[in-house]
């Protein structure tokens, strides 16, 4: 009896020590504090509700932007459009990753851990990504011969210098199609409880929702020529992307698929660094939804037709407030002949630059004239993953903000247009957003600490 009593006492003590909530439901108390850092180059855009759509007369009578009250959650957004120099980091990363794989540089065997060795058996070779690539080093003949395959054939090189064959700069990426994964149909089949067998895809393995993409990342530098008939834009074709004079100009010639791939790469770039330093992953970078973009463009001015908060494109001194096509086509009146360096004009009240003019911007949404009528008013977004076999009408993606070659109507916050997702233009760029998750997962739950 004494032994039984002693055993019960020990059990009681052990159970009380393992429950720091003293019998109360307090959740898991040993969770680490987490802080969402402000992404470099991004600004915080608060959540809010607003009247999405026209704030002025529908001049072309397009009837595709009817007024609708929508609500969007908080998010971070790039302060400016993605610049040539920022996008070039993406291009160089893809170039270097291809070079590393071609070289197959291996770490010394004594530096490879057992786990890494076992992993190498399935995915050889183990590549040392930190090793320096000696591009064109005449002393490294072996490496030079391997990298030679990445250059344009000698008879295709301009200016008698080596040039990377941009056709080889393909980026392989993966993403999850959450909408397809969420499309359950529990009403069919012989399993009323529901199972993966009843998904529309008819497949059991959830890996089917992991989509693979392969895209050439180099911008279409010829867009400056093919966008304008009988127009001399060859200097921009040759210089705009790679010349340092245009480093801080918005990148153009990037189609919607390339912009999406850039966001995925940007997420992996940061998460790889965080993982290497033992920190928690961040949320994904992505293209903004149409409702997010308009809310950000308005800068808190709900009914204002322009990002700067007024009904006019000039200020009180008669100066233009954006880079577009003024009046009857005097491109120079606003201070720019074509695109301008980012942040050239004053920002809106959220601190965002160039939300009207300079370049139009890709949104995540598919374009449909009647989207405002059927899309949800909570984080409104209409998306469609168009396939190569789909008709062109299914490949339309929303562009917003107007550009250096557009008339003032397209600079309005409520104006919307589209371009095809596989088309690159000299007047379309993009910027990224990241959903705001909160500062600390324990905020508001600290009261439970009293039970520790």
C-alpha positions, -999 to 999 in steps of 0.1 A, spaced: 0 0 0 29 24 9 45 15 -25 13 23 -43 9 56 -25 45 65 -33 41 56 -69 9 77 -72 27 106 -56 56 104 -81 32 102 -110 13 133 -97 46 152 -93 58 143 -127 25 153 -144 24 186 -125 60 193 -136 52 186 -172 22 210 -172 33 246 -166 -2 258 -170 -13 245 -136 -41 226 -152 -54 254 -174 -56 255 -212 -28 279 -220 -15 265 -253 21 255 -259 42 278 -239 77 270 -251 71 286 -286 99 309 -297 92 346 -302 90 354 -339 95 388 -355 87 395 -391 114 418 -404 106 445 -428 119 433 -462 147 455 -476 133 480 -501 97 474 -491 72 495 -473 44 485 -449 9 489 -464 -18 487 -437 -50 467 -441 -81 485 -451 -114 487 -470 -120 510 -500 -141 516 -530 -123 498 -558 -129 510 -593 -135 543 -611 -131 575 -592 -138 596 -623 -156 594 -656 -152 562 -676 -138 580 -706 -137 551 -731 -170 537 -717 -151 504 -712 -175 494 -683 -149 471 -668 -142 489 -636 -174 493 -618 -172 505 -582 -170 478 -555 -161 479 -518 -133 455 -511 -111 448 -481 -74 438 -482 -51 425 -455 -18 443 -446 13 436 -467 47 449 -477 53 463 -511 84 473 -530 90 511 -527 98 513 -564 95 491 -595 121 463 -598 151 480 -615 175 467 -641 202 462 -616 180 442 -592 167 420 -620 203 416 -632 211 399 -599 185 372 -608 200 368 -643 236 365 -629 224 340 -603 209 318 -630 241 322 -651 263 313 -622 242 283 -611 244 269 -646 282 274 -647 286 257 -613 266 227 -625 287 225 -656 319 227 -637 307 202 -610 330 217 -584 331 193 -555 341 199 -519 370 179 -506 358 145 -493 370 152 -457 347 182 -456 316 163 -467 295 151 -438 279 116 -438 244 132 -445 257 151 -474 275 120 -487 243 100 -486 224 129 -503 251 130 -530 243 94 -540 208 106 -551 216 140 -565 253 141 -576 275 160 -578 279 179 -545 285 215 -558 305 241 -539 284 271 -546 309 294 -528 337 285 -552 347 315 -574 342 311 -612 371 324 -632 353 338 -661 376 339 -691 407 333 -670 434 324 -695 454 305 -668 425 281 -661 424 263 -694 402 234 -682 375 257 -667 377 280 -697 370 251 -721 340 240 -700 325 275 -698 331 281 -735 298 262 -741 279 290 -723 291 317 -748 276 327 -781 293 311 -811 322 333 -823 305 342 -855 274 356 -836 294 378 -811 291 415 -814 319 440 -809 344 412 -809 338 404 -773 325 372 -756 288 372 -748 269 348 -728 243 329 -748 212 342 -732 192 313 -746 208 291 -720 197 311 -690 168 289 -680 155 289 -644 138 258 -631 114 265 -602 85 249 -583 54 263 -567 22 249 -551 -12 253 -568 -32 259 -537 -65 265 -556 -63 231 -573 -54 215 -540 -84 231 -523 -108 220 -551 -122 190 -532 -153 173 -543 -167 151 -514 -201 145 -531 -189 120 -557 -178 84 -554 -185 58 -528 -167 75 -500 -191 100 -483 -164 110 -458 -143 123 -486 -108 114 -497 -81 123 -521 -97 99 -546 -125 124 -552 -103 154 -561 -110 167 -596 -76 156 -608 -84 120 -599 -50 115 -584 -41 103 -549 -6 118 -544 -6 154 -532 26 160 -551 5 166 -581 -2 201 -568 35 209 -569 39 226 -603 72 228 -621 82 258 -643 110 264 -666 115 299 -680 143 318 -697 150 347 -675 168 371 -698 146 401 -707 134 407 -742 157 435 -751 142 436 -786 109 448 -772 120 484 -778 119 476 -815 90 453 -820 66 474 -798 68 505 -822 65 504 -859 87 527 -879 105 540 -848 142 542 -842 147 526 -808 178 505 -815 200 524 -790 177 513 -762 177 477 -775 214 476 -773 220 494 -740 189 496 -718 193 464 -697 231 460 -694 245 495 -695 253 511 -660 236 543 -671 202 525 -668 209 505 -636 182 523 -616 156 524 -644 127 500 -642 133 467 -659 111 461 -689 109 433 -715 99 409 -687 67 389 -693 43 378 -665 58 343 -662 93 357 -658 80 382 -631 64 353 -612 96 333 -614 116 363 -601 93 364 -570 99 327 -564 137 331 -568 137 361 -545 119 340 -518 144 312 -521 173 336 -521 163 350 -487 151 317 -472 184 301 -481 203 328 -462 180 325 -432 183 288 -431 220 290 -432 219 313 -401 194 293 -382 165 317 -386 128 312 -394 117 313 -430 99 344 -443 66 345 -461 67 343 -499 74 372 -522 48 374 -550 31 397 -575 4 419 -560 -32 411 -565 -52 437 -584 -70 448 -553 -38 451 -533 -22 471 -561 -50 496 -563 -52 500 -525 -15 507 -524 -17 531 -553 -44 551 -536 -22 557 -506 -52 559 -483 -70 584 -505 -101 563 -511 -119 584 -537 -90 602 -554 -84 593 -590 -46 596 -588 -20 584 -563 -10 619 -553 -44 626 -539 -58 652 -563 -79 652 -595 -52 667 -617 -19 654 -632 -2 687 -626 6 704 -594 -1 740 -584 31 751 -603 20 735 -635 45 706 -632 35 671 -642 33 646 -614 40 614 -634 59 601 -664 33 595 -692 23 609 -726 10 644 -719 -14 664 -740 -12 655 -776 20 636 -774 48 659 -761 67 632 -744 93 657 -730 68 679 -712 69 657 -680 107 655 -680 111 621 -695 115 609 -731 108 572 -723 112 555 -689 129 575 -661 150 565 -631 128 551 -604 116 575 -576 120 605 -599 86 619 -588 72 624 -553 57 593 -536 21 588 -525 10 589 -489 21 553 -484 56 563 -495 54 543 -528 69 558 -559 58 556 -596 23 540 -589 12 561 -619 33 563 -650 69 553 -659 60 516 -665 27 497 -662 30 469 -637 20 432 -638 -5 420 -612 -11 384 -602 -47 384 -614 -61 371 -647 -80 397 -666 -117 394 -670 -140 423 -679 -166 412 -654 -143 401 -626 -157 428 -603 -191 412 -605 -181 377 -593 -148 380 -574 -150 380 -536 -148 413 -517 -123 399 -492 -88 401 -506 -103 402 -541 -83 382 -566 -92 363 -597 -64 340 -608 -61 314 -635 -31 293 -643 -31 294 -681 -15 266 -701 3 269 -733 -25 252 -751 -51 276 -738 -66 302 -762 -51 337 -760 -81 351 -741 -72 328 -712 -37 342 -710 -46 378 -703 -31 392 -671 -40 425 -654 -16 455 -658 -20 486 -638 -6 522 -634 -1 533 -670 33 539 -685 55 565 -701 38 560 -735 1 561 -722 -23 589 -720 -35 603 -686 -65 581 -683 -44 550 -676 -26 567 -648 -58 567 -627 -58 543 -598 -90 527 -610 -80 522 -646 -72 486 -656 -59 470 -688 -42 437 -697 -14 420 -716 -8 384 -725 13 365 -699 38 353 -724 43 387 -740 71 411 -729 67 449 -736 90 479 -733 65 496 -711 56 469 -685 76 462 -654 66 449 -619 71 450 -582 68 424 -554 47 422 -523 49 401 -491 19 393 -469 21 408 -434 18 381 -408 23 401 -377 52 410 -354 52 383 -328 32 351 -327 29 355 -289 14 390 -290 -19 390 -272 -12 356 -256 14 367 -230 -13 367 -203 -10 329 -202 26 333 -189 12 339 -155 6 302 -153 42 292 -159 
